[in-house]
Amino acid sequence: MSDDHTMVRVPTYIPSVDKILGGGVPIGSTILLITEPGAGGPEFLFTSLVNY
């Protein structure tokens, strides 16, 4: 595998999350989001879907 290979990513449109993920969620990957009740898990999902 070459070092210049760039993984295609889908942005979440949440700047801080995209920064942590290196630009977004890698295509073909699965992300498991575990949060405490009231921590904003559904809001994260809805924000990402609405902006996609």
Secondary structure per residue as TSV (DSSP state, phi and psi in degrees):
chain	resnum	aa	ss	phi	psi
A	1	M	-	360.0	134.7
A	2	S	-	-81.3	154.6
A	3	D	T	-74.8	-19.7
A	4	D	T	-90.7	9.5
A	5	H	-	-68.5	127.8
A	6	T	-	-111.2	126.8
A	7	M	-	-78.8	132.6
A	8	V	-	-77.1	132.0
A	9	R	E	-126.7	149.5
A	10	V	E	-104.2	120.8
A	11	P	-	-68.8	147.9
A	12	T	-	-86.7	-14.9
A	13	Y	S	67.7	18.5
A	14	I	-	-115.2	103.3
A	15	P	H	-50.5	-43.0
A	16	S	H	-68.4	-36.3
A	17	V	H	-70.8	-42.9
A	18	D	H	-60.5	-36.3
A	19	K	H	-65.3	-44.5
A	20	I	H	-63.7	-39.0
A	21	L	T	-84.9	3.4
A	22	G	T	76.0	27.3
A	23	G	S	117.9	-5.3
A	24	G	S	140.1	-172.2
A	25	V	E	-83.9	127.2
A	26	P	E	-61.4	134.4
A	27	I	T	-60.1	134.6
A	28	G	T	89.2	-0.5
A	29	S	-	-97.4	165.3
A	30	T	-	-118.8	132.6
A	31	I	-	-114.2	126.7
A	32	L	-	-103.3	116.0
A	33	L	-	-104.2	114.3
A	34	I	-	-114.2	122.4
A	35	T	-	-132.6	161.0
A	36	E	-	-74.5	154.0
A	37	P	T	-55.9	131.3
A	38	G	T	87.1	2.6
A	39	A	S	-87.3	-5.8
A	40	G	S	100.4	20.7
A	41	G	H	-58.6	-51.9
A	42	P	H	-62.6	-36.3
A	43	E	H	-63.4	-38.4
A	44	F	H	-59.4	-48.2
A	45	L	H	-62.2	-48.4
A	46	F	H	-64.6	-40.2
A	47	T	H	-61.5	-43.8
A	48	S	H	-65.0	-42.9
A	49	L	H	-69.9	-41.1
A	50	V	H	-63.8	-38.5
A	51	N	H	-83.9	-9.2
A	52	Y	-	-75.9	360.0
